[in-house]
Amino acid sequence: MTITPRVLFVHAHPDDETITTGGTIAALVSEGAEVTVLTATRGEGGEVIPAELRHLEGDRAGLAKVREQEIAEAMRALGVRMHAFLGGTTRTFEDSGMEWGPDGHARPASSMPDDALCAADITTAGRHIAAVIDAVTPHAVITYAANGGYGHPDHVRVHEATKAAIDLAEWRTGRLLCVDTPTEVARRNFDPTQDGFSATGFAAAETIPAKPPVGRIVVDQDVSSVLAAKRSALEAHRTQVSVSGRFFALSNGVGQAIGDHEYFSIGAGADIPAEALREGPAPHVLTGLDLSAVEAQEQAAGAAPLRRRREPKKPGIFAYLHAAVLAVLIAFLGAMQHLNATVVNLGDVPLILPWGLVLSLLLAAAGLWHLKTMYRSSGPMLVAAIVIAVLTYVLAQTNWLPGADMIVTGMLRSVAWLLGPMLLAAVFSFISVYGRKGTR
């Protein structure tokens, strides 16, 4: 059976995916691979190149919307169908910003927004990346090296969080690759004496911003056949990138060649076989990677399974407070609602439709299941069920509280409401919320 390769790219801002790995993305897509691009932020803090859009600079929300449109266009140019922002609909990570250091490399800004990627701890960002890994089940993951390429703090944080995610995810990724450009290649790309550079109007670099490679370069991916797609994707990022011929420049106006080769080192997982490296770096990011072994979640030798399940963190005090508050609301709403009914006459036979009880039990079921799945534990759910039962019992004691007659213990509907939430919790306790993610 032929296995379609699945590769996940994790980047910090819109345009990073194209500048550093656009050719590899387009090449994989052209080969039929399933490529997913995950972008950590919307680049809210970026500078803006076009004069007509300069008003967006400093307007973080406005620039974010435009850059969302730009990366969507870039994805179309590269042929990517699956793109997402880190956090999805539950969390937004913002551009942390940067400033240039005296060595010509990026360094953290003096201040950052509260929701900045670098303001979040590595584990938090890592868990969000791990969730995408578990959903995509990639054979390989590609991100930055530990130096962030040129030192951008968001690039460094994405590297750290992706490394953490590889361990946090249930799915065992076969190989983690890191973008790592050889020093001589960086110098060549910024060389202002290249043919055609003078016609661009771009400035020559005073210093090379790229940092030396962190790891051994083991992949030299030739992307010259898809350079047109990479160039089109760069043009899509019009607020951040200027393109002229075979060169491009960022907001600093410094020109560099659009790379026709992209380079990678191994960050974790399966190495490139030694025989594939005898004459230099391997030609492809998937060289020597046993897709069938990754698919089966077994090591290449067929020994111990690579897939491992992480134990859920025990719910904290907030989880139980959340359960108690939710239970109080459900108990009172259910107590007030459960006796409502409609009588329908079927000929001479009256039929009672206890819709109030049904709604109350559905409310309880939804609340209990919410607690079960949110905390991946039965503890908060059982606490909520006990609170509901206790409050329902209290409301049935007419001598304890004035007006406490919402629960009529002599009626079957009240008995069902008294016992129903506990029975639901007992059933839910035996249901696993992990589920086994099948391979595709």
C-alpha positions as CSV (number, residue, x, y, z in Angstrom):
1,M,0.0,0.0,0.0
2,T,1.4,3.4,-1.0
3,I,1.6,5.8,1.9
4,T,1.1,9.5,1.3
5,P,3.7,11.5,3.2
6,R,2.3,14.0,5.7
7,V,4.6,16.9,6.7
8,L,3.8,19.7,9.2
9,F,5.6,23.1,9.0
10,V,5.6,25.2,12.2
11,H,6.4,28.9,11.7
12,A,6.2,32.1,13.8
13,H,4.7,34.7,11.4
14,P,3.1,34.9,8.0
15,D,5.9,35.1,5.4
16,D,8.3,33.0,7.4
17,E,7.0,29.8,5.8
18,T,7.8,31.1,2.4
19,I,11.1,32.8,3.0
20,T,12.6,29.8,4.8
21,T,10.8,26.8,3.5
22,G,8.6,27.9,0.6
23,G,10.4,25.8,-1.9
24,T,10.3,22.7,0.2
25,I,6.6,23.2,0.8
26,A,5.9,23.6,-2.9
27,A,8.1,20.6,-3.8
28,L,6.4,18.3,-1.3
29,V,2.9,19.4,-2.6
30,S,4.0,18.8,-6.2
31,E,5.1,15.3,-5.2
32,G,1.6,14.6,-3.7
33,A,2.4,15.0,0.0
34,E,-0.1,16.3,2.5
35,V,1.4,19.5,3.7
36,T,0.1,21.4,6.7
37,V,1.4,24.9,7.7
38,L,0.9,26.1,11.3
39,T,1.6,29.8,12.0
40,A,2.0,30.8,15.6
41,T,1.1,34.5,15.3
42,R,-0.4,36.9,12.8
43,G,2.6,39.1,12.7
44,E,0.7,42.0,14.3
45,G,3.9,43.9,15.1
46,G,5.4,43.9,11.6
47,E,6.6,47.0,9.8
48,V,4.7,47.8,6.6
49,I,6.4,48.4,3.2
50,P,3.7,49.8,0.8
51,A,3.1,53.5,1.4
52,E,-0.7,53.1,0.8
53,L,-0.8,50.6,3.7
54,R,1.5,52.3,6.1
55,H,-1.4,53.3,8.3
56,L,-1.6,49.7,9.3
57,E,1.8,49.9,11.1
58,G,0.9,50.0,14.8
59,D,-2.7,48.9,14.2
60,R,-2.1,45.4,15.4
61,A,-5.7,44.2,14.7
62,G,-5.8,45.8,11.3
63,L,-2.5,44.5,10.2
64,A,-3.4,41.0,11.5
65,K,-6.4,40.9,9.2
66,V,-4.4,41.9,6.2
67,R,-1.6,39.4,7.0
68,E,-4.3,36.6,7.3
69,Q,-5.3,37.4,3.8
70,E,-1.7,37.5,2.6
71,I,-0.8,34.1,4.0
72,A,-4.0,32.6,2.5
73,E,-2.9,33.9,-0.9
74,A,0.6,32.5,-0.3
75,M,-0.8,29.1,0.6
76,R,-2.7,29.1,-2.7
77,A,0.6,29.9,-4.5
78,L,2.4,27.1,-2.8
79,G,-0.5,24.7,-3.3
80,V,-1.2,24.2,0.4
81,R,-4.7,23.3,1.4
82,M,-4.3,23.0,5.2
83,H,-3.2,26.1,7.1
84,A,-4.0,27.0,10.7
85,F,-3.0,29.6,13.3
86,L,-1.7,28.3,16.6
87,G,-4.4,28.1,19.3
88,G,-7.2,27.9,16.7
89,T,-10.4,29.4,18.2
90,T,-9.4,28.9,21.8
91,R,-6.2,31.0,22.1
92,T,-4.5,33.8,20.2
93,F,-0.7,34.2,20.3
94,E,0.6,37.6,19.2
95,D,3.8,38.8,17.6
96,S,6.3,39.4,20.4
97,G,8.3,42.0,18.4
98,M,12.1,42.3,18.3
99,E,14.8,44.9,18.0
100,W,18.2,44.7,16.3
101,G,21.2,44.2,18.4
102,P,24.7,45.6,17.9
103,D,25.8,42.3,16.4
104,G,23.3,42.7,13.5
105,H,21.1,39.9,14.9
106,A,17.6,40.2,16.3
107,R,17.0,40.2,20.1
108,P,13.9,40.5,22.3
109,A,12.1,43.8,22.3
110,S,12.1,45.9,25.5
111,S,8.3,45.3,25.9
112,M,5.7,42.9,24.5
113,P,1.9,42.5,24.5
114,D,0.3,40.4,27.2
115,D,-0.7,37.8,24.6
116,A,2.7,37.7,23.0
117,L,4.0,34.3,22.0
118,C,7.1,34.9,24.1
119,A,4.9,35.8,27.1
120,A,3.4,32.3,27.1
121,D,5.4,29.6,28.7
122,I,6.9,26.9,26.4
123,T,4.7,24.1,27.7
124,T,1.5,26.1,26.9
125,A,2.6,26.8,23.3
126,G,3.9,23.3,23.1
127,R,0.5,21.7,24.1
128,H,-1.2,23.7,21.3
129,I,1.3,22.5,18.8
130,A,1.0,18.9,20.1
131,A,-2.7,19.1,19.5
132,V,-2.1,19.9,15.9
133,I,0.5,17.1,15.7
134,D,-2.1,14.6,17.1
135,A,-4.7,15.9,14.6
136,V,-2.4,15.8,11.5
137,T,-0.3,12.8,12.5
138,P,2.7,13.9,10.4
139,H,5.6,11.7,9.4
140,A,7.9,14.7,9.7
141,V,7.8,18.2,11.3
142,I,9.8,21.1,10.1
143,T,10.6,24.3,12.0
144,Y,13.5,26.7,12.9
145,A,16.8,25.8,14.4
146,A,17.5,26.8,18.1
147,N,19.1,30.1,16.9
148,G,15.8,31.2,15.2
149,G,17.7,31.8,12.0
150,Y,18.7,35.3,12.7
151,G,17.7,35.4,16.4
152,H,14.1,36.6,16.3
153,P,12.6,35.7,19.7
154,D,9.4,34.3,18.2
155,H,11.4,32.0,16.0
156,V,13.4,30.8,19.0
157,R,10.2,30.2,21.0
158,V,8.6,28.3,18.1
159,H,11.6,26.0,18.0
160,E,11.5,25.5,21.8
161,A,7.7,24.9,21.8
162,T,7.9,22.5,18.8
163,K,10.6,20.5,20.5
164,A,8.4,20.3,23.5
165,A,5.4,19.4,21.4
166,I,7.2,16.4,19.9
167,D,7.4,14.9,23.4
168,L,3.9,16.1,24.5
169,A,2.0,14.7,21.5
170,E,0.6,11.2,21.6
171,W,1.5,10.8,18.0
172,R,5.2,9.8,17.5
173,T,6.6,12.0,14.7
174,G,9.2,10.2,12.6
175,R,11.6,13.1,12.2
176,L,12.0,16.7,13.3
177,L,13.9,18.9,10.9
178,C,15.3,22.4,11.6
179,V,15.9,25.1,9.0
180,D,19.7,25.7,9.2
181,T,21.5,27.7,6.5
182,P,25.2,27.2,5.9
183,T,27.2,30.4,6.5
184,E,28.6,30.4,2.9
185,V,25.2,30.1,1.5
186,A,23.9,33.1,3.6
187,R,26.9,35.2,2.4
188,R,26.2,34.2,-1.2
189,N,22.5,35.1,-0.9
190,F,23.3,38.6,0.4
191,D,26.2,39.2,-2.1
192,P,25.4,42.5,-3.9
193,T,27.7,41.6,-6.8
194,Q,25.3,38.9,-8.0
195,D,24.0,39.4,-11.5
196,G,20.8,41.5,-11.5
197,F,21.2,42.8,-8.0
198,S,22.0,46.3,-8.9
199,A,18.8,46.6,-11.0
200,T,16.6,45.9,-8.0
201,G,17.3,49.1,-6.1
202,F,17.7,47.1,-2.9
203,A,20.4,48.0,-0.4
204,A,23.5,45.9,0.2
205,A,23.8,44.2,3.6
206,E,26.4,45.7,5.9
207,T,26.4,42.6,8.0
208,I,24.9,39.2,7.4
209,P,21.9,38.8,9.7
210,A,21.8,35.0,9.5
211,K,23.4,33.2,12.4
212,P,25.8,30.2,11.9
213,P,24.1,26.9,11.7
214,V,23.4,25.1,15.0
215,G,23.5,21.5,13.8
216,R,25.0,19.5,11.0
217,I,23.4,20.2,7.7
218,V,22.1,16.9,6.4
219,V,19.5,17.9,3.8
220,D,20.1,20.2,0.8
221,Q,16.7,20.4,-0.8
222,D,16.9,21.7,-4.4
223,V,13.8,23.8,-5.0
224,S,14.8,25.4,-8.3
225,S,11.9,23.5,-10.1
226,V,9.3,25.3,-7.9
227,L,11.0,28.6,-7.6
228,A,8.2,30.4,-9.5
229,A,5.7,29.2,-6.8
230,K,8.0,30.4,-4.1
231,R,8.4,33.8,-5.8
232,S,4.6,34.1,-6.2
233,A,4.1,33.3,-2.5
234,L,6.7,36.0,-1.5
235,E,4.8,38.5,-3.6
236,A,1.6,37.6,-1.7
237,H,3.2,39.0,1.5
238,R,3.2,42.5,0.1
239,T,3.1,44.3,3.4
240,Q,6.4,42.6,4.5
241,V,8.2,41.7,1.3
242,S,9.4,43.5,-1.9
243,V,10.2,41.2,-4.8
244,S,12.4,42.2,-7.8
245,G,13.5,39.6,-10.3
246,R,15.2,36.8,-8.4
247,F,15.7,38.9,-5.3
248,F,13.6,40.1,-2.4
249,A,13.9,42.5,0.5
250,L,12.1,42.9,3.8
251,S,11.2,46.3,5.4
252,N,14.8,47.2,5.9
253,G,15.3,47.3,2.1
254,V,18.3,44.9,2.2
255,G,18.3,42.6,-0.8
256,Q,18.9,38.9,-0.9
257,A,18.5,36.2,-3.4
258,I,15.4,34.0,-3.4
259,G,17.0,30.7,-2.3
260,D,16.8,27.9,-4.8
261,H,18.1,25.5,-2.2
262,E,16.8,25.0,1.4
263,Y,18.9,23.4,4.1
264,F,18.0,21.4,7.2
265,S,19.5,19.7,10.2
266,I,17.9,17.0,12.3
267,G,16.3,18.1,15.5
268,A,15.0,14.8,16.7
269,G,13.8,11.4,15.5
270,A,15.2,9.3,12.6
271,D,18.6,10.3,11.3
272,I,19.6,10.4,7.6
273,P,21.2,7.0,6.8
274,A,25.0,7.3,6.7
275,E,25.2,5.9,3.1
276,A,22.9,8.8,2.0
277,L,25.4,11.3,3.3
278,R,28.6,9.9,1.8
279,E,28.7,12.5,-0.9
280,G,27.2,15.4,1.1
281,P,23.8,16.3,2.4
282,A,20.8,14.2,1.4
283,P,18.6,15.7,-1.4
284,H,15.2,15.4,0.3
285,V,13.7,16.0,3.8
286,L,12.2,12.5,3.8
287,T,15.3,10.7,2.7
288,G,15.7,7.5,4.7
289,L,12.5,8.0,6.7
290,D,10.5,4.7,7.0
291,L,7.0,6.0,6.5
292,S,5.4,2.6,7.1
293,A,7.2,2.4,10.5
294,V,5.9,5.8,11.5
295,E,2.5,5.0,10.2
296,A,2.4,1.8,12.3
297,Q,3.9,3.8,15.3
298,E,6.7,1.3,15.6
299,Q,10.4,1.7,15.4
300,A,12.1,0.8,12.2
301,A,13.5,-2.4,13.8
302,G,10.0,-3.4,14.8
303,A,10.7,-3.4,18.5
304,A,9.0,-1.2,21.1
305,P,6.1,1.0,19.9
306,L,6.9,4.6,19.5
307,R,3.4,5.7,20.4
308,R,3.0,6.6,24.0
309,R,0.2,8.1,26.0
310,R,0.8,11.0,28.2
311,E,-0.9,10.9,31.6
312,P,-3.3,13.8,32.1
313,K,-2.4,16.3,34.7
314,K,-4.5,16.0,37.8
315,P,-7.3,18.6,38.0
316,G,-6.4,21.5,40.3
317,I,-8.5,23.5,42.7
318,F,-9.9,25.7,39.9
319,A,-11.3,22.6,38.2
320,Y,-13.3,21.7,41.3
321,L,-14.4,25.3,41.9
322,H,-15.6,25.3,38.3
323,A,-17.5,22.1,38.8
324,A,-19.1,23.3,42.0
325,V,-20.3,26.6,40.5
326,L,-21.6,24.8,37.4
327,A,-23.4,22.3,39.6
328,V,-25.2,25.0,41.6
329,L,-26.5,26.5,38.4
330,I,-27.6,23.2,37.0
331,A,-29.3,22.2,40.3
332,F,-31.4,25.3,40.6
333,L,-32.3,25.4,36.9
334,G,-33.2,21.7,36.9
335,A,-35.2,22.1,40.1
336,M,-37.2,24.9,38.7
337,Q,-37.7,23.2,35.3
338,H,-38.1,19.5,35.8
339,L,-41.8,19.4,36.8
340,N,-43.0,21.2,33.6
341,A,-45.1,19.0,31.4
342,T,-47.7,19.0,28.8
343,V,-50.8,16.8,28.8
344,V,-51.9,15.4,25.4
345,N,-55.2,13.6,25.1
346,L,-55.0,10.5,23.0
347,G,-58.7,9.8,22.6
348,D,-59.9,9.3,26.2
349,V,-56.4,8.7,27.5
350,P,-54.4,11.6,28.8
351,L,-50.6,11.4,28.1
352,I,-48.2,13.4,30.1
353,L,-45.1,14.6,28.2
354,P,-42.5,15.5,30.8
355,W,-40.5,17.9,28.6
356,G,-39.2,19.8,31.7
357,L,-37.5,16.7,33.0
358,V,-36.0,15.9,29.7
359,L,-34.5,19.4,29.3
360,S,-33.2,19.2,32.9
361,L,-31.5,15.9,32.4
362,L,-30.0,17.1,29.1
363,L,-28.7,20.2,30.9
364,A,-27.1,18.0,33.5
365,A,-25.7,15.6,31.0
366,A,-24.2,18.4,29.0
367,G,-22.6,20.0,32.1
368,L,-21.2,16.7,33.4
369,W,-19.8,15.7,30.0
370,H,-18.3,19.2,29.6
371,L,-16.4,18.7,32.9
372,K,-15.3,15.2,32.0
373,T,-13.9,16.2,28.6
374,M,-12.4,19.5,29.6
375,Y,-10.3,18.1,32.5
376,R,-10.0,14.5,31.1
377,S,-10.9,13.3,34.6
378,S,-14.0,12.0,36.3
379,G,-13.1,13.9,39.5
380,P,-14.7,17.3,38.8
381,M,-17.6,15.6,37.1
382,L,-18.4,13.5,40.1
383,V,-18.1,16.5,42.5
384,A,-20.6,18.3,40.3
385,A,-23.0,15.4,40.4
386,I,-22.8,15.2,44.2
387,V,-23.4,18.9,44.5
388,I,-26.4,18.6,42.2
389,A,-27.8,15.7,44.3
390,V,-27.2,17.5,47.6
391,L,-28.8,20.7,46.5
392,T,-31.8,18.8,45.0
393,Y,-32.2,16.9,48.3
394,V,-32.1,20.2,50.3
395,L,-34.7,21.8,48.0
396,A,-37.0,18.8,48.6
397,Q,-37.0,19.5,52.4
398,T,-39.9,21.8,52.8
399,N,-39.2,22.3,56.6
400,W,-35.6,23.5,56.0
401,L,-36.1,26.5,53.7
402,P,-39.0,28.8,53.1
403,G,-40.6,28.0,49.8
404,A,-38.4,24.9,49.3
405,D,-41.1,23.0,47.5
406,M,-39.7,22.8,44.0
407,I,-38.9,19.1,44.5
408,V,-41.9,16.9,45.2
409,T,-40.5,13.6,46.3
410,G,-43.8,11.9,45.8
411,M,-43.7,12.5,42.0
412,L,-41.7,10.2,39.6
413,R,-40.3,13.3,37.8
414,S,-38.7,14.6,41.0
415,V,-37.3,11.2,41.8
416,A,-35.8,11.0,38.3
417,W,-34.3,14.5,38.7
418,L,-32.9,13.5,42.2
419,L,-31.2,10.4,40.9
420,G,-30.6,11.2,37.2
421,P,-27.4,13.3,37.5
422,M,-25.7,10.7,39.7
423,L,-26.6,7.9,37.3
424,L,-25.3,10.0,34.3
425,A,-22.1,10.6,36.1
426,A,-21.7,6.9,36.9
427,V,-22.1,6.1,33.2
428,F,-19.8,8.8,32.0
429,S,-17.1,7.6,34.5
430,F,-16.7,4.5,32.4
431,I,-16.3,6.3,29.1
432,S,-12.7,7.2,28.0
433,V,-12.3,10.7,26.6
434,Y,-8.9,10.0,25.0
435,G,-9.9,7.9,22.1
436,R,-7.4,6.1,19.9
437,K,-6.3,8.2,17.0
438,G,-6.3,6.0,14.0
439,T,-3.7,6.4,11.3
440,R,-4.6,7.6,7.9
